[in-house]
Amino acid sequence: MRLLYGVQATGNGHISRARAMAAQLQQHGAKVDFLFSGRAAHALFDMECFGHFAWRRGLTFVSHAGQLNYWQSLQQANLKQLWRDQQQLQTQHYDLVLTDFEPVTAWAARRQGTPCIALGHQYAFLHNIPKQDDNLLSRQVFRYFAPAQQRLGLHWHHFGAAAAIAPPILDLLLHHNAPQQQDNSVLVYLPFEDQKFVHQLLKPLRQYRFDIYAPGLTPAQEGHLHFHPPSHQHFKQQLATAAAVLSNAGFELISEALQLKKKILVKPLKGQMEQASNALALQQLQLAHQCKELTTEVIGNWLAGPRALQQVQYPDVAAALCQQLLAGKLAVDKNNFSCPFAINTLWQQSRFLRPDLLPA
């Protein structure tokens, strides 16, 4: 089977999911071409596992000091280029297009009638999951930004849509080989915040070691503060050894931290409905702590306080989905395309240590 896999590269979470899927697809003998969009090509890093991937401009969102800037996002959008990229990308020679909220591959597949499956966290928002600051614009974005004939969401719980929402896709090799945790070590990933502000917040908390990752940082150490540029392997190692994670409310990092049973504090990006909703879901499931504003006192109290009540463990979702995807179940008729996924089985294999806290 030959696949085209489109990945939204605005955040590292989509790429992290694609890494796990790429390993499984390769293991099952699929021929996969990857296309990334939403971030400048020179800003992508540690991409060797994707081979000679393609890149397009796509669409992205601009943020400043922890808040989305819709005006700058609109100014930077090049809709003519997006339309040209969709028109020029040829998908007919692929058996299937996979899209993780990537618009060029999704719309090209729709225009040319190529079977397309959408796989990603954003597609969970098409169902009745916890939502914060929901509005007509956000609903239209989730529905039409990167459409597909079949859409499979990912979330920490199915919220009553167990046939359409799967558990998170994780790098389970990291979890199987996790080194010993360092009790005073905190991984900090706040890429949407002002890094000088983050520096000042953490400077007084000298009893903890903070490993801070963000674009634009250079390797440096200032006492208990350790600064790092974006990195895949080193970041994963720090995540494995950290006792706690302080981050914005993106989906993939939190999923990895939950699987590793880390203590978590999230500060959602202002004006970003998805992150606000993620924080709400974490609060309802009692999986993590959240705050609206970051202060030294808030961070210190969180670090000194107890863990969240709930703990979870998820199965190898990437392996299960790729096995089902490549098992010859694709319908031959492109006008009646379907690929049945046994999602309920994955939820049955998931482990919630406090099932009394879960929604019905």
PyMOL commands that set and color helices and strands:
alter all, ss='L'
color gray80, all
select helices_A, chain A and resi 12-27+41-43+48-50+70-76+79-88+103-112+121-126+136-144+172-176+195-202+233-241+251-259+273-285+296-304+317-325+334-336+343-349+355-357
alter helices_A, ss='H'
color red, helices_A
select strands_A, chain A and resi 2-8+31-37+54-56+62-64+67-69+96-100+116-120+150-154+165-166+182-189+209-213+220-222+225-228+242-247+263-266+289-290+312-313+351-352
alter strands_A, ss='S'
color yellow, strands_A
deselect
rebuild
show_as cartoon
